[in-house]
């Protein structure tokens, strides 16, 4: 009897091809699409393809499922998504941090609630269109999380919270597929999403205007205060700390004799934005809380490569586990370490774990 794989179908090309690949491999495939947020009436249309509206994504996923000949279900997770992702996103900005909502969504929604629902449907596995690999280590008898073949699409940074509890039940069919090949397969299978644009980084902010989003859902979040330099001298007025992020240069509206100012830190307690020169952005020590370990929980310091944001390059460091948290000492200073982002640790192509930068 064929194993059943529930595929999280977003309506995009990656998850659509993932479903097709599993169908071709002989799995009993079911597609599940989640409604996660209320649609904005101003949703943009690009190349005649709706790239952001959840209802259109549901329609796209249903169409793909019909072509592939698999059953499809739509689940309404809007309340849970607002609680665990959107409210988290707004709360961290209010606290002077810069969150990555995809990480929260993966933890609580896709690999939490969705997996629970998939099991109720009788699924043996949950599959997604992420570019990553799960490999069983026979010698150590545990599962490892590794990069996929297409390093340009590597998504392991947002998956570092996957642990031994769920890894045995996950399938990443895109592990050995490059993005160009995925589009070729979708076109070959006559899937209408073959040329669909890449999805937005923040799915619930289709126009990518996070400040406008925050103003709509939490207008009180923007409280004017002082710009201060690293010595505490007031150098201007800001529009609210939620409007800024560490490393930001443009849009500050202030200048100084020493060259352009950059945001160095956000002081929520005193409602101040600390600014300085570019050299002040660099630091070697990074602390993180809520540590999660993919394989085994380390008890002693170890060498690894750390990544301080999704778009950052990994850099050599020594890691010091500390109970629920960790600290990394980088060999070379890192630019614009930002509270709320994740510090993710690698050993080659293996993801070791990580935590939330504080």
C-alpha positions in Angstrom: 0.0 0.0 0.0 1.4 3.4 -1.0 2.4 5.8 1.7 0.2 9.0 1.9 1.9 12.4 1.6 0.1 15.6 2.4 1.6 18.5 0.4 1.3 22.1 1.6 0.2 23.7 -1.7 0.6 27.5 -1.7 -0.5 27.9 -5.3 3.1 28.6 -6.4 5.3 26.6 -8.7 7.5 25.0 -6.1 4.8 23.3 -4.0 2.9 22.4 -7.2 6.0 20.6 -8.6 6.6 19.0 -5.2 3.1 17.5 -5.4 3.8 16.3 -9.0 7.1 14.7 -8.1 5.6 12.7 -5.2 2.7 11.6 -7.5 5.3 10.4 -10.0 7.1 8.6 -7.3 4.0 6.6 -6.4 2.9 8.3 -3.2 -0.8 8.7 -2.4 -0.8 12.5 -2.5 -3.3 14.9 -1.1 -3.0 18.7 -1.5 -3.8 21.1 1.4 -3.9 24.9 1.0 -4.2 27.2 3.9 -6.1 30.5 4.1 -3.9 32.5 6.3 -4.9 36.2 6.1 -7.6 38.6 4.9 -7.1 39.7 1.4 -6.2 43.4 0.7 -8.6 45.0 -1.8 -5.6 46.6 -3.5 -3.9 43.3 -4.3 -1.6 43.7 -7.3 -1.7 41.6 -10.4 1.6 40.8 -12.2 1.7 39.3 -15.7 -1.9 38.3 -15.3 -1.0 36.1 -12.3 -2.3 37.0 -8.8 0.9 36.8 -6.8 -0.3 37.6 -3.3 -4.1 37.1 -2.7 -4.9 34.1 -0.7 -8.1 33.3 -2.4 -6.4 33.3 -5.8 -3.7 31.1 -4.4 -6.4 28.6 -3.3 -7.8 28.7 -6.8 -4.4 28.1 -8.4 -3.7 25.2 -6.0 -7.1 23.6 -6.8 -6.5 23.9 -10.5 -3.1 22.2 -10.1 -4.5 19.4 -8.0 -7.2 18.7 -10.6 -4.6 18.5 -13.3 -2.4 16.2 -11.2 -5.4 14.1 -10.3 -5.1 14.5 -6.5 -7.7 15.4 -3.9 -7.4 19.0 -2.5 -8.5 20.5 0.7 -8.6 24.1 1.9 -8.2 24.8 5.6 -9.0 28.2 7.3 -6.1 29.0 9.6 -6.6 32.7 9.6 -7.3 33.0 13.4 -4.2 31.0 14.2 -2.1 32.8 11.7 -3.1 36.2 13.1 -2.3 35.0 16.7 1.0 33.2 16.0 2.5 35.2 13.1 0.9 38.6 12.5 0.5 39.5 16.2 4.1 38.2 16.8 5.3 40.4 13.9 3.6 43.5 15.2 4.7 42.9 18.8 8.4 42.5 17.9 8.4 45.8 15.9 6.7 47.5 18.9 9.6 46.2 21.1 12.2 47.6 18.8 13.1 44.3 17.1 13.0 43.1 13.4 11.2 39.8 13.1 11.2 37.1 10.4 7.6 36.0 10.2 8.4 33.1 7.9 10.2 31.4 10.8 7.2 31.8 13.1 4.9 30.5 10.4 7.0 27.4 9.8 7.2 26.6 13.5 3.5 27.2 14.5 1.5 26.8 11.3 3.2 24.7 8.5 5.1 22.2 10.7 2.8 22.6 13.7 -0.9 22.9 13.0 -0.8 21.7 9.4 1.1 18.5 10.3 -1.5 17.8 13.0 -4.3 18.2 10.5 -2.4 16.1 7.9 -2.2 13.2 10.3 -6.0 13.4 10.8 -6.3 13.0 7.1 -4.3 9.8 7.4 -1.0 11.2 6.0 2.3 9.4 6.8 4.3 12.4 5.6 4.0 16.2 5.2 5.7 17.6 2.1 6.5 21.2 1.2 8.2 23.0 -1.7 11.1 24.2 0.4 14.6 23.8 -1.0 16.1 21.6 1.7 17.0 18.0 2.4 16.3 15.5 5.2 19.0 12.8 5.5 19.1 10.0 8.0 22.5 9.5 9.6 22.8 5.7 10.1 25.9 6.0 12.3 24.3 8.3 14.8 20.8 7.1 14.2 19.2 10.5 13.8 17.9 12.8 11.1 19.8 15.7 9.7 18.6 18.8 8.0 20.7 19.8 5.0 20.8 22.3 2.2 19.2 21.4 -1.1 21.2 21.2 -4.4 20.1 24.7 -5.6 22.1 26.8 -3.2 20.6 30.0 -4.7 17.3 28.9 -3.4 18.5 27.5 -0.1 15.7 27.9 2.6 17.2 26.1 5.5 17.7 29.4 7.4 13.9 29.5 8.0 13.7 25.8 8.9 16.3 25.7 11.8 13.5 24.9 14.3 12.8 21.5 12.9 13.7 18.8 15.3 13.9 15.0 15.6 10.2 14.9 16.5 9.1 16.0 13.0 12.0 15.4 10.7 11.2 11.7 10.1 7.8 12.7 8.8 8.9 15.4 6.3 9.5 15.2 2.6 11.2 17.9 0.6 10.8 16.8 -3.0 12.7 20.0 -4.3 15.9 18.8 -2.6 17.6 17.9 -5.8 15.7 20.2 -8.2 16.9 23.6 -9.4 14.4 26.4 -9.8 14.7 26.5 -13.6 14.1 22.8 -13.8 11.0 23.2 -11.5 9.5 25.7 -14.0 10.3 23.3 -16.9 8.5 20.5 -15.2 5.5 22.6 -14.4 5.3 23.7 -18.0 5.7 20.1 -19.2 2.9 19.0 -16.9 0.8 21.9 -18.2 0.4 23.5 -14.8 -0.8 27.1 -15.2 1.5 28.3 -12.4 4.7 27.5 -14.4 5.5 31.2 -14.9 4.0 32.5 -11.7 6.2 35.2 -10.1 8.1 34.5 -6.9 6.0 35.0 -3.8 6.5 38.0 -1.5 8.9 37.6 1.4 6.1 38.7 3.7 2.9 37.1 2.4 0.5 39.2 4.3 2.1 42.5 3.2 1.7 42.2 -0.6 2.9 45.7 -1.4 6.0 45.1 0.8 5.2 48.3 2.7 5.6 47.0 6.3 5.4 50.5 7.8 2.0 51.1 6.1 0.8 47.7 7.4 1.9 48.5 10.9 0.1 51.9 10.7 -3.1 50.2 9.7 -3.1 47.4 12.3 -1.4 49.2 15.2 -1.3 53.0 14.7 -0.2 53.6 18.3 3.1 51.8 17.5 4.7 54.9 16.1 5.6 57.3 18.9 8.0 60.1 18.0 11.3 60.3 20.0 14.9 61.3 19.8 17.7 60.3 17.5 20.9 60.1 19.7 24.4 59.4 18.8 26.5 56.7 20.5 27.5 59.2 23.2 23.8 60.0 23.9 23.7 63.4 22.3 20.4 64.3 20.7 20.8 64.8 16.9 17.3 64.8 15.7 13.7 63.5 16.0 12.5 60.1 14.8 9.0 59.0 13.8 8.7 56.0 16.0 11.2 53.1 16.5 9.1 50.7 14.5 9.9 52.7 11.4 13.6 51.8 11.6 15.9 48.8 11.6 19.5 48.3 12.5 21.8 49.2 9.6 19.3 51.6 8.0 20.9 54.7 6.4 18.2 56.1 4.1 15.1 58.0 5.3 16.6 59.1 8.6 16.4 62.8 7.7 19.5 63.7 9.8 23.1 64.4 8.9 26.3 65.1 10.7 29.9 66.4 10.2 31.3 62.9 10.5 29.5 61.5 7.5 26.2 59.7 7.0 24.4 58.2 10.0 23.3 54.6 10.3 20.9 53.1 12.8 23.0 51.3 15.4 20.4 50.3 17.9 16.8 50.7 18.9 16.2 51.7 22.6 12.6 50.8 23.3 12.9 51.7 27.0 13.7 55.3 26.3 12.1 55.4 22.9 15.3 56.4 21.3 17.0 55.5 18.0 20.8 55.3 18.4 22.8 56.3 15.3 26.4 56.3 14.5 29.0 55.8 11.7 29.2 52.6 9.6 32.1 51.3 11.7 29.8 51.3 14.7 27.6 48.7 13.0 30.1 45.9 13.4 30.3 43.4 16.3 31.8 40.0 16.9 29.6 38.8 19.7 26.0 37.7 19.1 23.6 36.5 21.8 20.5 34.6 21.1 17.6 33.2 23.1 15.1 30.3 22.6 17.8 28.0 21.2 16.6 25.1 19.1 18.9 22.2 18.1 18.1 20.0 15.1 20.1 17.0 16.1 21.6 16.8 19.6 21.7 19.5 22.3 25.4 20.6 22.7 26.8 21.0 26.2 30.2 22.4 25.3 31.5 25.1 23.0 32.1 24.2 19.3 33.1 25.7 16.0 30.4 26.4 13.4 29.4 28.8 10.7 26.8 31.4 11.7 24.3 33.2 9.6 22.7 36.3 11.2 19.9 37.0 8.6 18.4 35.2 5.6 20.5 37.2 3.1 23.7 37.1 5.1 26.7 34.9 4.2 27.7 32.3 6.8 30.8 33.3 8.9 33.1 31.2 11.1 32.4 31.5 14.8 32.7 29.7 18.1 29.4 28.9 19.8 28.8 28.8 23.5 25.6 27.0 24.5 24.0 28.6 27.6 20.9 26.8 28.8 17.9 28.1 26.7 20.2 30.4 24.8 23.6 30.6 23.1 26.4 33.1 22.3 28.5 33.1 19.2 31.9 34.8 18.9 32.6 35.4 15.2 36.2 35.4 13.8 35.4 38.5 11.8 33.0 41.3 12.9 29.5 41.0 11.5 27.6 44.0 10.1 24.2 45.2 11.6 23.4 42.3 13.9 19.7 42.8 14.5 17.5 41.8 17.4 14.5 39.6 16.4 16.4 38.0 13.5 17.6 34.4 13.8 21.2 33.3 14.3 21.4 30.0 12.4 24.4 27.7 12.8 25.8 25.3 10.1 28.4 22.6 9.8 29.0 22.4 6.1 25.6 21.8 4.6 24.1 20.6 7.9 21.9 22.8 10.0 22.8 22.5 13.6 20.2 24.8 15.1 19.9 28.4 16.1 18.1 31.0 18.2 16.5 34.5 18.2 19.0 37.3 18.4 18.7 39.6 21.4 
